[in-house]
Amino acid sequence: LSDAMMISPGWSVGWYFIPIASLFKPFQAMRETWQVSVCPSDPYSAPVPAVMRIWWGLWVASNILSNVSSRISFNTMSFREAWVVAWLE
C-alpha cells in the first residue's frame, strides 16, 4: 500500500466487475502496483514491462473469444458450429 497509488486495493478487484471499465482499469491497477513495488519513492518513473502489456492483451482477447464462443453455442444447430465452439474454447 502506498499513498502514491490512485487506485485503491478494493477497486483493483472491483474494476473486474464493471463491464466497459473491466477492459482497461484492472490493467491500470496492475501497472500502479508494479510501479510502486519497483520504485516506491517515485513510482511513475518506473517502466512497465512489455510482458505485462502482452499478458493484458491476451487476457482481453481470451475473454472476447470466450464470449463469442458461448454466444455461438447458444444457437448451435450443426456439427460444424459445435466444432467451431469447441475449437474456440
PDB file of N, CA, C and O in Angstrom, chain B, residues numbered from 101:
ATOM      1  N   LEU B 101       0.839  -1.179   0.000  1.00  0.00           N
ATOM      2  CA  LEU B 101       0.000   0.000   0.000  1.00  0.00           C
ATOM      3  C   LEU B 101       0.882   1.239   0.000  1.00  0.00           C
ATOM      4  O   LEU B 101       1.869   1.324   0.732  1.00  0.00           O
ATOM      5  N   SER B 102       0.513   2.173  -0.816  1.00  0.00           N
ATOM      6  CA  SER B 102       1.289   3.412  -0.945  1.00  0.00           C
ATOM      7  C   SER B 102       0.351   4.590  -1.144  1.00  0.00           C
ATOM      8  O   SER B 102      -0.718   4.450  -1.739  1.00  0.00           O
ATOM      9  N   ASP B 103       0.749   5.735  -0.652  1.00  0.00           N
ATOM     10  CA  ASP B 103      -0.041   6.952  -0.847  1.00  0.00           C
ATOM     11  C   ASP B 103       0.011   7.433  -2.295  1.00  0.00           C
ATOM     12  O   ASP B 103      -0.824   8.235  -2.714  1.00  0.00           O
ATOM     13  N   ALA B 104       0.988   6.947  -3.060  1.00  0.00           N
ATOM     14  CA  ALA B 104       1.143   7.370  -4.456  1.00  0.00           C
ATOM     15  C   ALA B 104       0.149   6.679  -5.390  1.00  0.00           C
ATOM     16  O   ALA B 104      -0.006   7.087  -6.541  1.00  0.00           O
ATOM     17  N   MET B 105      -0.515   5.648  -4.907  1.00  0.00           N
ATOM     18  CA  MET B 105      -1.432   4.893  -5.768  1.00  0.00           C
ATOM     19  C   MET B 105      -2.763   5.628  -5.907  1.00  0.00           C
ATOM     20  O   MET B 105      -3.326   6.115  -4.927  1.00  0.00           O
ATOM     21  N   MET B 106      -3.253   5.698  -7.143  1.00  0.00           N
ATOM     22  CA  MET B 106      -4.531   6.343  -7.424  1.00  0.00           C
ATOM     23  C   MET B 106      -5.703   5.362  -7.271  1.00  0.00           C
ATOM     24  O   MET B 106      -6.818   5.770  -6.948  1.00  0.00           O
ATOM     25  N   ILE B 107      -5.448   4.086  -7.501  1.00  0.00           N
ATOM     26  CA  ILE B 107      -6.488   3.052  -7.425  1.00  0.00           C
ATOM     27  C   ILE B 107      -6.286   2.268  -6.136  1.00  0.00           C
ATOM     28  O   ILE B 107      -5.204   1.737  -5.887  1.00  0.00           O
ATOM     29  N   SER B 108      -7.325   2.199  -5.326  1.00  0.00           N
ATOM     30  CA  SER B 108      -7.233   1.508  -4.041  1.00  0.00           C
ATOM     31  C   SER B 108      -7.241  -0.012  -4.242  1.00  0.00           C
ATOM     32  O   SER B 108      -7.628  -0.491  -5.308  1.00  0.00           O
ATOM     33  N   PRO B 109      -6.819  -0.768  -3.230  1.00  0.00           N
ATOM     34  CA  PRO B 109      -6.845  -2.221  -3.351  1.00  0.00           C
ATOM     35  C   PRO B 109      -8.248  -2.764  -3.624  1.00  0.00           C
ATOM     36  O   PRO B 109      -8.400  -3.719  -4.385  1.00  0.00           O
ATOM     37  N   GLY B 110      -9.264  -2.173  -3.019  1.00  0.00           N
ATOM     38  CA  GLY B 110     -10.637  -2.624  -3.257  1.00  0.00           C
ATOM     39  C   GLY B 110     -11.069  -2.430  -4.703  1.00  0.00           C
ATOM     40  O   GLY B 110     -11.698  -3.304  -5.300  1.00  0.00           O
ATOM     41  N   TRP B 111     -10.721  -1.263  -5.260  1.00  0.00           N
ATOM     42  CA  TRP B 111     -11.072  -1.004  -6.657  1.00  0.00           C
ATOM     43  C   TRP B 111     -10.212  -1.813  -7.614  1.00  0.00           C
ATOM     44  O   TRP B 111     -10.620  -2.054  -8.750  1.00  0.00           O
ATOM     45  N   SER B 112      -9.035  -2.235  -7.181  1.00  0.00           N
ATOM     46  CA  SER B 112      -8.212  -3.108  -8.027  1.00  0.00           C
ATOM     47  C   SER B 112      -8.964  -4.383  -8.366  1.00  0.00           C
ATOM     48  O   SER B 112      -8.815  -4.931  -9.458  1.00  0.00           O
ATOM     49  N   VAL B 113      -9.761  -4.844  -7.440  1.00  0.00           N
ATOM     50  CA  VAL B 113     -10.600  -6.028  -7.667  1.00  0.00           C
ATOM     51  C   VAL B 113     -11.942  -5.625  -8.269  1.00  0.00           C
ATOM     52  O   VAL B 113     -12.443  -6.293  -9.173  1.00  0.00           O
ATOM     53  N   GLY B 114     -12.516  -4.552  -7.778  1.00  0.00           N
ATOM     54  CA  GLY B 114     -13.847  -4.128  -8.199  1.00  0.00           C
ATOM     55  C   GLY B 114     -13.964  -3.788  -9.676  1.00  0.00           C
ATOM     56  O   GLY B 114     -15.027  -3.977 -10.266  1.00  0.00           O
ATOM     57  N   TRP B 115     -12.894  -3.290 -10.285  1.00  0.00           N
ATOM     58  CA  TRP B 115     -12.962  -2.915 -11.702  1.00  0.00           C
ATOM     59  C   TRP B 115     -13.240  -4.102 -12.608  1.00  0.00           C
ATOM     60  O   TRP B 115     -13.746  -3.919 -13.715  1.00  0.00           O
ATOM     61  N   TYR B 116     -12.922  -5.317 -12.168  1.00  0.00           N
ATOM     62  CA  TYR B 116     -13.191  -6.505 -12.992  1.00  0.00           C
ATOM     63  C   TYR B 116     -14.688  -6.728 -13.207  1.00  0.00           C
ATOM     64  O   TYR B 116     -15.072  -7.437 -14.138  1.00  0.00           O
ATOM     65  N   PHE B 117     -15.531  -6.143 -12.375  1.00  0.00           N
ATOM     66  CA  PHE B 117     -16.972  -6.396 -12.434  1.00  0.00           C
ATOM     67  C   PHE B 117     -17.766  -5.272 -13.098  1.00  0.00           C
ATOM     68  O   PHE B 117     -18.994  -5.340 -13.145  1.00  0.00           O
ATOM     69  N   ILE B 118     -17.103  -4.256 -13.603  1.00  0.00           N
ATOM     70  CA  ILE B 118     -17.780  -3.154 -14.282  1.00  0.00           C
ATOM     71  C   ILE B 118     -17.529  -3.317 -15.782  1.00  0.00           C
ATOM     72  O   ILE B 118     -16.385  -3.231 -16.227  1.00  0.00           O
ATOM     73  N   PRO B 119     -18.590  -3.553 -16.569  1.00  0.00           N
ATOM     74  CA  PRO B 119     -18.440  -4.007 -17.952  1.00  0.00           C
ATOM     75  C   PRO B 119     -17.409  -3.297 -18.835  1.00  0.00           C
ATOM     76  O   PRO B 119     -16.462  -3.954 -19.267  1.00  0.00           O
ATOM     77  N   ILE B 120     -17.528  -2.043 -19.119  1.00  0.00           N
ATOM     78  CA  ILE B 120     -16.584  -1.401 -20.043  1.00  0.00           C
ATOM     79  C   ILE B 120     -15.249  -1.120 -19.351  1.00  0.00           C
ATOM     80  O   ILE B 120     -14.185  -1.287 -19.946  1.00  0.00           O
ATOM     81  N   ALA B 121     -15.316  -0.702 -18.122  1.00  0.00           N
ATOM     82  CA  ALA B 121     -14.093  -0.382 -17.378  1.00  0.00           C
ATOM     83  C   ALA B 121     -13.216  -1.608 -17.170  1.00  0.00           C
ATOM     84  O   ALA B 121     -12.005  -1.474 -16.995  1.00  0.00           O
ATOM     85  N   SER B 122     -13.803  -2.800 -17.188  1.00  0.00           N
ATOM     86  CA  SER B 122     -13.016  -4.021 -16.976  1.00  0.00           C
ATOM     87  C   SER B 122     -12.036  -4.297 -18.110  1.00  0.00           C
ATOM     88  O   SER B 122     -11.181  -5.174 -17.992  1.00  0.00           O
ATOM     89  N   LEU B 123     -12.155  -3.557 -19.202  1.00  0.00           N
ATOM     90  CA  LEU B 123     -11.222  -3.734 -20.309  1.00  0.00           C
ATOM     91  C   LEU B 123      -9.898  -2.995 -20.090  1.00  0.00           C
ATOM     92  O   LEU B 123      -8.892  -3.356 -20.701  1.00  0.00           O
ATOM     93  N   PHE B 124      -9.876  -1.969 -19.233  1.00  0.00           N
ATOM     94  CA  PHE B 124      -8.638  -1.208 -19.073  1.00  0.00           C
ATOM     95  C   PHE B 124      -8.283  -0.846 -17.637  1.00  0.00           C
ATOM     96  O   PHE B 124      -7.101  -0.697 -17.325  1.00  0.00           O
ATOM     97  N   LYS B 125      -9.267  -0.701 -16.750  1.00  0.00           N
ATOM     98  CA  LYS B 125      -8.972  -0.277 -15.381  1.00  0.00           C
ATOM     99  C   LYS B 125      -8.176  -1.312 -14.575  1.00  0.00           C
ATOM    100  O   LYS B 125      -7.275  -0.918 -13.835  1.00  0.00           O
ATOM    101  N   PRO B 126      -8.464  -2.615 -14.683  1.00  0.00           N
ATOM    102  CA  PRO B 126      -7.631  -3.569 -13.943  1.00  0.00           C
ATOM    103  C   PRO B 126      -6.159  -3.506 -14.365  1.00  0.00           C
ATOM    104  O   PRO B 126      -5.262  -3.690 -13.542  1.00  0.00           O
ATOM    105  N   PHE B 127      -5.920  -3.244 -15.661  1.00  0.00           N
ATOM    106  CA  PHE B 127      -4.531  -3.094 -16.106  1.00  0.00           C
ATOM    107  C   PHE B 127      -3.883  -1.884 -15.460  1.00  0.00           C
ATOM    108  O   PHE B 127      -2.721  -1.941 -15.057  1.00  0.00           O
ATOM    109  N   GLN B 128      -4.619  -0.792 -15.357  1.00  0.00           N
ATOM    110  CA  GLN B 128      -4.068   0.393 -14.701  1.00  0.00           C
ATOM    111  C   GLN B 128      -3.721   0.096 -13.247  1.00  0.00           C
ATOM    112  O   GLN B 128      -2.694   0.554 -12.747  1.00  0.00           O
ATOM    113  N   ALA B 129      -4.572  -0.667 -12.568  1.00  0.00           N
ATOM    114  CA  ALA B 129      -4.296  -1.029 -11.176  1.00  0.00           C
ATOM    115  C   ALA B 129      -3.052  -1.911 -11.083  1.00  0.00           C
ATOM    116  O   ALA B 129      -2.229  -1.732 -10.186  1.00  0.00           O
ATOM    117  N   MET B 130      -2.915  -2.864 -12.012  1.00  0.00           N
ATOM    118  CA  MET B 130      -1.730  -3.736 -12.020  1.00  0.00           C
ATOM    119  C   MET B 130      -0.471  -2.911 -12.302  1.00  0.00           C
ATOM    120  O   MET B 130       0.574  -3.120 -11.685  1.00  0.00           O
ATOM    121  N   ARG B 131      -0.592  -1.975 -13.242  1.00  0.00           N
ATOM    122  CA  ARG B 131       0.556  -1.127 -13.585  1.00  0.00           C
ATOM    123  C   ARG B 131       0.986  -0.301 -12.374  1.00  0.00           C
ATOM    124  O   ARG B 131       2.176  -0.203 -12.073  1.00  0.00           O
ATOM    125  N   GLU B 132       0.017   0.289 -11.686  1.00  0.00           N
ATOM    126  CA  GLU B 132       0.348   1.072 -10.487  1.00  0.00           C
ATOM    127  C   GLU B 132       0.999   0.207  -9.420  1.00  0.00           C
ATOM    128  O   GLU B 132       1.981   0.614  -8.799  1.00  0.00           O
ATOM    129  N   THR B 133       0.459  -0.975  -9.210  1.00  0.00           N
ATOM    130  CA  THR B 133       1.010  -1.884  -8.201  1.00  0.00           C
ATOM    131  C   THR B 133       2.448  -2.236  -8.551  1.00  0.00           C
ATOM    132  O   THR B 133       3.321  -2.254  -7.683  1.00  0.00           O
ATOM    133  N   TRP B 134       2.690  -2.517  -9.832  1.00  0.00           N
ATOM    134  CA  TRP B 134       4.050  -2.840 -10.278  1.00  0.00           C
ATOM    135  C   TRP B 134       4.985  -1.660 -10.037  1.00  0.00           C
ATOM    136  O   TRP B 134       6.072  -1.829  -9.484  1.00  0.00           O
ATOM    137  N   GLN B 135       4.569  -0.486 -10.445  1.00  0.00           N
ATOM    138  CA  GLN B 135       5.436   0.675 -10.340  1.00  0.00           C
ATOM    139  C   GLN B 135       5.757   1.020  -8.889  1.00  0.00           C
ATOM    140  O   GLN B 135       6.891   1.378  -8.572  1.00  0.00           O
ATOM    141  N   VAL B 136       4.771   0.914  -8.015  1.00  0.00           N
ATOM    142  CA  VAL B 136       5.006   1.199  -6.596  1.00  0.00           C
ATOM    143  C   VAL B 136       5.913   0.131  -5.984  1.00  0.00           C
ATOM    144  O   VAL B 136       6.710   0.434  -5.097  1.00  0.00           O
ATOM    145  N   SER B 137       5.802  -1.101  -6.444  1.00  0.00           N
ATOM    146  CA  SER B 137       6.653  -2.170  -5.922  1.00  0.00           C
ATOM    147  C   SER B 137       8.100  -2.009  -6.360  1.00  0.00           C
ATOM    148  O   SER B 137       9.016  -2.300  -5.590  1.00  0.00           O
ATOM    149  N   VAL B 138       8.315  -1.551  -7.583  1.00  0.00           N
ATOM    150  CA  VAL B 138       9.664  -1.413  -8.120  1.00  0.00           C
ATOM    151  C   VAL B 138      10.369  -0.178  -7.573  1.00  0.00           C
ATOM    152  O   VAL B 138      11.540  -0.238  -7.198  1.00  0.00           O
ATOM    153  N   CYS B 139       9.656   0.933  -7.530  1.00  0.00           N
ATOM    154  CA  CYS B 139      10.266   2.196  -7.115  1.00  0.00           C
ATOM    155  C   CYS B 139       9.302   2.959  -6.204  1.00  0.00           C
ATOM    156  O   CYS B 139       8.579   3.836  -6.677  1.00  0.00           O
ATOM    157  N   PRO B 140       9.280   2.645  -4.917  1.00  0.00           N
ATOM    158  CA  PRO B 140       8.322   3.284  -4.007  1.00  0.00           C
ATOM    159  C   PRO B 140       8.483   4.804  -3.888  1.00  0.00           C
ATOM    160  O   PRO B 140       7.503   5.505  -3.635  1.00  0.00           O
ATOM    161  N   SER B 141       9.683   5.313  -4.064  1.00  0.00           N
ATOM    162  CA  SER B 141       9.892   6.752  -3.895  1.00  0.00           C
ATOM    163  C   SER B 141       9.353   7.569  -5.079  1.00  0.00           C
ATOM    164  O   SER B 141       8.848   8.674  -4.883  1.00  0.00           O
ATOM    165  N   ASP B 142       9.457   7.036  -6.300  1.00  0.00           N
ATOM    166  CA  ASP B 142       8.962   7.730  -7.492  1.00  0.00           C
ATOM    167  C   ASP B 142       8.342   6.691  -8.432  1.00  0.00           C
ATOM    168  O   ASP B 142       8.952   6.326  -9.437  1.00  0.00           O
ATOM    169  N   PRO B 143       7.125   6.211  -8.109  1.00  0.00           N
ATOM    170  CA  PRO B 143       6.565   5.073  -8.848  1.00  0.00           C
ATOM    171  C   PRO B 143       6.294   5.339 -10.326  1.00  0.00           C
ATOM    172  O   PRO B 143       6.375   4.414 -11.135  1.00  0.00           O
ATOM    173  N   TYR B 144       5.977   6.561 -10.693  1.00  0.00           N
ATOM    174  CA  TYR B 144       5.596   6.812 -12.088  1.00  0.00           C
ATOM    175  C   TYR B 144       6.794   6.922 -13.023  1.00  0.00           C
ATOM    176  O   TYR B 144       6.625   7.062 -14.234  1.00  0.00           O
ATOM    177  N   SER B 145       7.996   6.861 -12.471  1.00  0.00           N
ATOM    178  CA  SER B 145       9.185   6.845 -13.318  1.00  0.00           C
ATOM    179  C   SER B 145       9.584   5.418 -13.695  1.00  0.00           C
ATOM    180  O   SER B 145      10.395   5.217 -14.599  1.00  0.00           O
ATOM    181  N   ALA B 146       9.017   4.433 -13.005  1.00  0.00           N
ATOM    182  CA  ALA B 146       9.353   3.029 -13.285  1.00  0.00           C
ATOM    183  C   ALA B 146       8.667   2.575 -14.576  1.00  0.00           C
ATOM    184  O   ALA B 146       7.466   2.785 -14.747  1.00  0.00           O
ATOM    185  N   PRO B 147       9.424   1.957 -15.482  1.00  0.00           N
ATOM    186  CA  PRO B 147       8.818   1.490 -16.738  1.00  0.00           C
ATOM    187  C   PRO B 147       7.955   0.261 -16.510  1.00  0.00           C
ATOM    188  O   PRO B 147       8.196  -0.537 -15.604  1.00  0.00           O
ATOM    189  N   VAL B 148       6.948   0.132 -17.353  1.00  0.00           N
ATOM    190  CA  VAL B 148       6.066  -1.040 -17.297  1.00  0.00           C
ATOM    191  C   VAL B 148       6.639  -2.090 -18.245  1.00  0.00           C
ATOM    192  O   VAL B 148       6.891  -1.789 -19.412  1.00  0.00           O
ATOM    193  N   PRO B 149       6.849  -3.319 -17.766  1.00  0.00           N
ATOM    194  CA  PRO B 149       7.429  -4.336 -18.638  1.00  0.00           C
ATOM    195  C   PRO B 149       6.484  -4.702 -19.793  1.00  0.00           C
ATOM    196  O   PRO B 149       5.262  -4.696 -19.641  1.00  0.00           O
ATOM    197  N   ALA B 150       7.071  -5.014 -20.925  1.00  0.00           N
ATOM    198  CA  ALA B 150       6.285  -5.387 -22.105  1.00  0.00           C
ATOM    199  C   ALA B 150       5.468  -6.644 -21.849  1.00  0.00           C
ATOM    200  O   ALA B 150       4.369  -6.794 -22.383  1.00  0.00           O
ATOM    201  N   VAL B 151       5.995  -7.538 -21.041  1.00  0.00           N
ATOM    202  CA  VAL B 151       5.273  -8.791 -20.777  1.00  0.00           C
ATOM    203  C   VAL B 151       3.944  -8.521 -20.072  1.00  0.00           C
ATOM    204  O   VAL B 151       2.991  -9.284 -20.234  1.00  0.00           O
ATOM    205  N   MET B 152       3.876  -7.444 -19.294  1.00  0.00           N
ATOM    206  CA  MET B 152       2.619  -7.099 -18.628  1.00  0.00           C
ATOM    207  C   MET B 152       1.587  -6.630 -19.648  1.00  0.00           C
ATOM    208  O   MET B 152       0.408  -6.969 -19.540  1.00  0.00           O
ATOM    209  N   ARG B 153       2.021  -5.860 -20.626  1.00  0.00           N
ATOM    210  CA  ARG B 153       1.105  -5.416 -21.682  1.00  0.00           C
ATOM    211  C   ARG B 153       0.638  -6.594 -22.541  1.00  0.00           C
ATOM    212  O   ARG B 153      -0.534  -6.672 -22.910  1.00  0.00           O
ATOM    213  N   ILE B 154       1.550  -7.497 -22.852  1.00  0.00           N
ATOM    214  CA  ILE B 154       1.193  -8.696 -23.627  1.00  0.00           C
ATOM    215  C   ILE B 154       0.214  -9.545 -22.841  1.00  0.00           C
ATOM    216  O   ILE B 154      -0.787 -10.009 -23.388  1.00  0.00           O
ATOM    217  N   TRP B 155       0.496  -9.754 -21.555  1.00  0.00           N
ATOM    218  CA  TRP B 155      -0.399 -10.538 -20.708  1.00  0.00           C
ATOM    219  C   TRP B 155      -1.804  -9.931 -20.714  1.00  0.00           C
ATOM    220  O   TRP B 155      -2.790 -10.655 -20.855  1.00  0.00           O
ATOM    221  N   TRP B 156      -1.899  -8.621 -20.562  1.00  0.00           N
ATOM    222  CA  TRP B 156      -3.216  -7.989 -20.520  1.00  0.00           C
ATOM    223  C   TRP B 156      -3.930  -8.110 -21.863  1.00  0.00           C
ATOM    224  O   TRP B 156      -5.133  -8.365 -21.899  1.00  0.00           O
ATOM    225  N   GLY B 157      -3.213  -7.932 -22.957  1.00  0.00           N
ATOM    226  CA  GLY B 157      -3.813  -8.086 -24.282  1.00  0.00           C
ATOM    227  C   GLY B 157      -4.350  -9.486 -24.495  1.00  0.00           C
ATOM    228  O   GLY B 157      -5.440  -9.659 -25.041  1.00  0.00           O
ATOM    229  N   LEU B 158      -3.594 -10.490 -24.067  1.00  0.00           N
ATOM    230  CA  LEU B 158      -4.068 -11.876 -24.180  1.00  0.00           C
ATOM    231  C   LEU B 158      -5.266 -12.131 -23.268  1.00  0.00           C
ATOM    232  O   LEU B 158      -6.177 -12.875 -23.630  1.00  0.00           O
ATOM    233  N   TRP B 159      -5.266 -11.521 -22.099  1.00  0.00           N
ATOM    234  CA  TRP B 159      -6.393 -11.655 -21.167  1.00  0.00           C
ATOM    235  C   TRP B 159      -7.679 -11.125 -21.799  1.00  0.00           C
ATOM    236  O   TRP B 159      -8.714 -11.790 -21.761  1.00  0.00           O
ATOM    237  N   VAL B 160      -7.611  -9.928 -22.378  1.00  0.00           N
ATOM    238  CA  VAL B 160      -8.787  -9.321 -23.013  1.00  0.00           C
ATOM    239  C   VAL B 160      -9.225 -10.160 -24.215  1.00  0.00           C
ATOM    240  O   VAL B 160     -10.415 -10.412 -24.401  1.00  0.00           O
ATOM    241  N   ALA B 161      -8.256 -10.590 -25.031  1.00  0.00           N
ATOM    242  CA  ALA B 161      -8.583 -11.406 -26.214  1.00  0.00           C
ATOM    243  C   ALA B 161      -9.248 -12.717 -25.819  1.00  0.00           C
ATOM    244  O   ALA B 161     -10.203 -13.143 -26.469  1.00  0.00           O
ATOM    245  N   SER B 162      -8.759 -13.365 -24.763  1.00  0.00           N
ATOM    246  CA  SER B 162      -9.367 -14.634 -24.345  1.00  0.00           C
ATOM    247  C   SER B 162     -10.774 -14.426 -23.813  1.00  0.00           C
ATOM    248  O   SER B 162     -11.638 -15.281 -24.008  1.00  0.00           O
ATOM    249  N   ASN B 163     -11.020 -13.315 -23.150  1.00  0.00           N
ATOM    250  CA  ASN B 163     -12.376 -13.031 -22.675  1.00  0.00           C
ATOM    251  C   ASN B 163     -13.333 -12.768 -23.835  1.00  0.00           C
ATOM    252  O   ASN B 163     -14.487 -13.194 -23.801  1.00  0.00           O
ATOM    253  N   ILE B 164     -12.857 -12.073 -24.849  1.00  0.00           N
ATOM    254  CA  ILE B 164     -13.698 -11.806 -26.020  1.00  0.00           C
ATOM    255  C   ILE B 164     -14.005 -13.112 -26.751  1.00  0.00           C
ATOM    256  O   ILE B 164     -15.155 -13.357 -27.116  1.00  0.00           O
ATOM    257  N   LEU B 165     -12.993 -13.953 -26.969  1.00  0.00           N
ATOM    258  CA  LEU B 165     -13.218 -15.245 -27.640  1.00  0.00           C
ATOM    259  C   LEU B 165     -14.164 -16.139 -26.842  1.00  0.00           C
ATOM    260  O   LEU B 165     -15.000 -16.833 -27.420  1.00  0.00           O
ATOM    261  N   SER B 166     -14.035 -16.122 -25.543  1.00  0.00           N
ATOM    262  CA  SER B 166     -14.927 -16.914 -24.700  1.00  0.00           C
ATOM    263  C   SER B 166     -16.363 -16.430 -24.836  1.00  0.00           C
ATOM    264  O   SER B 166     -17.289 -17.239 -24.897  1.00  0.00           O
ATOM    265  N   ASN B 167     -16.554 -15.124 -24.883  1.00  0.00           N
ATOM    266  CA  ASN B 167     -17.891 -14.561 -25.044  1.00  0.00           C
ATOM    267  C   ASN B 167     -18.481 -14.945 -26.396  1.00  0.00           C
ATOM    268  O   ASN B 167     -19.650 -15.321 -26.481  1.00  0.00           O
ATOM    269  N   VAL B 168     -17.676 -14.852 -27.450  1.00  0.00           N
ATOM    270  CA  VAL B 168     -18.143 -15.215 -28.792  1.00  0.00           C
ATOM    271  C   VAL B 168     -18.513 -16.688 -28.850  1.00  0.00           C
ATOM    272  O   VAL B 168     -19.564 -17.043 -29.383  1.00  0.00           O
ATOM    273  N   SER B 169     -17.664 -17.543 -28.310  1.00  0.00           N
ATOM    274  CA  SER B 169     -17.944 -18.979 -28.379  1.00  0.00           C
ATOM    275  C   SER B 169     -19.188 -19.360 -27.574  1.00  0.00           C
ATOM    276  O   SER B 169     -19.942 -20.243 -27.984  1.00  0.00           O
ATOM    277  N   SER B 170     -19.404 -18.709 -26.444  1.00  0.00           N
ATOM    278  CA  SER B 170     -20.600 -19.042 -25.668  1.00  0.00           C
ATOM    279  C   SER B 170     -21.863 -18.571 -26.380  1.00  0.00           C
ATOM    280  O   SER B 170     -22.895 -19.238 -26.315  1.00  0.00           O
ATOM    281  N   ARG B 171     -21.790 -17.434 -27.055  1.00  0.00           N
ATOM    282  CA  ARG B 171     -22.955 -16.955 -27.809  1.00  0.00           C
ATOM    283  C   ARG B 171     -23.251 -17.868 -29.000  1.00  0.00           C
ATOM    284  O   ARG B 171     -24.413 -18.118 -29.318  1.00  0.00           O
ATOM    285  N   ILE B 172     -22.213 -18.360 -29.651  1.00  0.00           N
ATOM    286  CA  ILE B 172     -22.423 -19.303 -30.750  1.00  0.00           C
ATOM    287  C   ILE B 172     -23.020 -20.603 -30.225  1.00  0.00           C
ATOM    288  O   ILE B 172     -23.892 -21.188 -30.866  1.00  0.00           O
ATOM    289  N   SER B 173     -22.560 -21.055 -29.070  1.00  0.00           N
ATOM    290  CA  SER B 173     -23.041 -22.330 -28.534  1.00  0.00           C
ATOM    291  C   SER B 173     -24.517 -22.284 -28.145  1.00  0.00           C
ATOM    292  O   SER B 173     -25.181 -23.321 -28.116  1.00  0.00           O
ATOM    293  N   PHE B 174     -25.032 -21.099 -27.847  1.00  0.00           N
ATOM    294  CA  PHE B 174     -26.452 -20.988 -27.520  1.00  0.00           C
ATOM    295  C   PHE B 174     -27.327 -21.333 -28.714  1.00  0.00           C
ATOM    296  O   PHE B 174     -28.444 -21.822 -28.545  1.00  0.00           O
ATOM    297  N   ASN B 175     -26.832 -21.083 -29.913  1.00  0.00           N
ATOM    298  CA  ASN B 175     -27.604 -21.308 -31.129  1.00  0.00           C
ATOM    299  C   ASN B 175     -27.014 -22.413 -32.001  1.00  0.00           C
ATOM    300  O   ASN B 175     -27.271 -22.444 -33.205  1.00  0.00           O
ATOM    301  N   THR B 176     -26.242 -23.305 -31.431  1.00  0.00           N
ATOM    302  CA  THR B 176     -25.602 -24.357 -32.208  1.00  0.00           C
ATOM    303  C   THR B 176     -26.647 -25.283 -32.820  1.00  0.00           C
ATOM    304  O   THR B 176     -27.503 -25.830 -32.124  1.00  0.00           O
ATOM    305  N   MET B 177     -26.556 -25.445 -34.147  1.00  0.00           N
ATOM    306  CA  MET B 177     -27.504 -26.291 -34.850  1.00  0.00           C
ATOM    307  C   MET B 177     -26.819 -27.411 -35.618  1.00  0.00           C
ATOM    308  O   MET B 177     -27.448 -28.433 -35.891  1.00  0.00           O
ATOM    309  N   SER B 178     -25.581 -27.253 -35.966  1.00  0.00           N
ATOM    310  CA  SER B 178     -24.917 -28.264 -36.766  1.00  0.00           C
ATOM    311  C   SER B 178     -23.637 -28.727 -36.084  1.00  0.00           C
ATOM    312  O   SER B 178     -23.148 -28.118 -35.133  1.00  0.00           O
ATOM    313  N   PHE B 179     -23.121 -29.822 -36.605  1.00  0.00           N
ATOM    314  CA  PHE B 179     -21.868 -30.359 -36.079  1.00  0.00           C
ATOM    315  C   PHE B 179     -20.731 -29.370 -36.301  1.00  0.00           C
ATOM    316  O   PHE B 179     -19.869 -29.198 -35.439  1.00  0.00           O
ATOM    317  N   ARG B 180     -20.734 -28.728 -37.453  1.00  0.00           N
ATOM    318  CA  ARG B 180     -19.677 -27.757 -37.779  1.00  0.00           C
ATOM    319  C   ARG B 180     -19.664 -26.607 -36.769  1.00  0.00           C
ATOM    320  O   ARG B 180     -18.596 -26.208 -36.303  1.00  0.00           O
ATOM    321  N   GLU B 181     -20.830 -26.075 -36.430  1.00  0.00           N
ATOM    322  CA  GLU B 181     -20.878 -24.995 -35.446  1.00  0.00           C
ATOM    323  C   GLU B 181     -20.407 -25.464 -34.074  1.00  0.00           C
ATOM    324  O   GLU B 181     -19.717 -24.736 -33.360  1.00  0.00           O
ATOM    325  N   ALA B 182     -20.788 -26.682 -33.717  1.00  0.00           N
ATOM    326  CA  ALA B 182     -20.343 -27.240 -32.435  1.00  0.00           C
ATOM    327  C   ALA B 182     -18.822 -27.409 -32.432  1.00  0.00           C
ATOM    328  O   ALA B 182     -18.176 -27.202 -31.404  1.00  0.00           O
ATOM    329  N   TRP B 183     -18.254 -27.782 -33.571  1.00  0.00           N
ATOM    330  CA  TRP B 183     -16.815 -27.949 -33.672  1.00  0.00           C
ATOM    331  C   TRP B 183     -16.112 -26.597 -33.534  1.00  0.00           C
ATOM    332  O   TRP B 183     -15.075 -26.500 -32.877  1.00  0.00           O
ATOM    333  N   VAL B 184     -16.672 -25.562 -34.149  1.00  0.00           N
ATOM    334  CA  VAL B 184     -16.095 -24.212 -34.045  1.00  0.00           C
ATOM    335  C   VAL B 184     -16.105 -23.745 -32.592  1.00  0.00           C
ATOM    336  O   VAL B 184     -15.124 -23.183 -32.105  1.00  0.00           O
ATOM    337  N   VAL B 185     -17.216 -23.981 -31.909  1.00  0.00           N
ATOM    338  CA  VAL B 185     -17.310 -23.596 -30.494  1.00  0.00           C
ATOM    339  C   VAL B 185     -16.265 -24.346 -29.665  1.00  0.00           C
ATOM    340  O   VAL B 185     -15.594 -23.752 -28.821  1.00  0.00           O
ATOM    341  N   ALA B 186     -16.130 -25.646 -29.908  1.00  0.00           N
ATOM    342  CA  ALA B 186     -15.147 -26.442 -29.170  1.00  0.00           C
ATOM    343  C   ALA B 186     -13.726 -25.948 -29.450  1.00  0.00           C
ATOM    344  O   ALA B 186     -12.893 -25.918 -28.544  1.00  0.00           O
ATOM    345  N   TRP B 187     -13.448 -25.566 -30.685  1.00  0.00           N
ATOM    346  CA  TRP B 187     -12.134 -25.067 -31.052  1.00  0.00           C
ATOM    347  C   TRP B 187     -11.845 -23.731 -30.363  1.00  0.00           C
ATOM    348  O   TRP B 187     -10.737 -23.508 -29.875  1.00  0.00           O
ATOM    349  N   LEU B 188     -12.841 -22.850 -30.326  1.00  0.00           N
ATOM    350  CA  LEU B 188     -12.638 -21.556 -29.684  1.00  0.00           C
ATOM    351  C   LEU B 188     -12.403 -21.703 -28.177  1.00  0.00           C
ATOM    352  O   LEU B 188     -11.605 -20.977 -27.584  1.00  0.00           O
ATOM    353  N   GLU B 189     -13.103 -22.644 -27.585  1.00  0.00           N
ATOM    354  CA  GLU B 189     -12.913 -22.866 -26.147  1.00  0.00           C
ATOM    355  C   GLU B 189     -11.550 -23.444 -25.903  1.00  0.00           C
ATOM    356  O   GLU B 189     -11.187 -23.707 -24.756  1.00  0.00           O
TER     357      GLU B 189
END
